[in-house]
Amino acid sequence: MASQPNGNHEQSNPDADLAQAFKDVARGERAASSLEQTLDKLEEKIQELLERAEENQRFIDNENGKGAQSSTTDTPERKNDQTTTKP
């Protein structure tokens, strides 16, 4: 602690400490709010990309004649792939 000119040590002022704590909390809240807004925007962009990817996949499936079939349907080729990958 810093010494006063008369040699006494500076005493902490509880009111000043409390005011500084509230300032620090307010600054932290602003930072958290800003971060949350940024994350919300990022989440929206990710959702848009996922939707576009799903649309593209549906388009590709329709172009390949798979529109009526599920992509999880086991074809003979897929069954062979599955059996060869198992130990």
CORSULTA-V873921 format. One record per pair of residues at least 6 apart in sequence whose ideal C-beta (glycine too) atoms are under 7 Angstrom apart, sorted by sequence separation. I is the first residue (numbers start at 1). GAP is how many residues later the second one is. D is the distance in Angstrom with one decimal. If there is no record, write none. Layout:
i->I gap->GAP d->D
i->I gap->GAP d->D
This chain:
i->3 gap->6 d->6.3
i->4 gap->6 d->6.0
i->61 gap->6 d->5.8
i->1 gap->8 d->4.7
i->2 gap->8 d->5.1
i->1 gap->9 d->5.3
i->61 gap->10 d->6.7
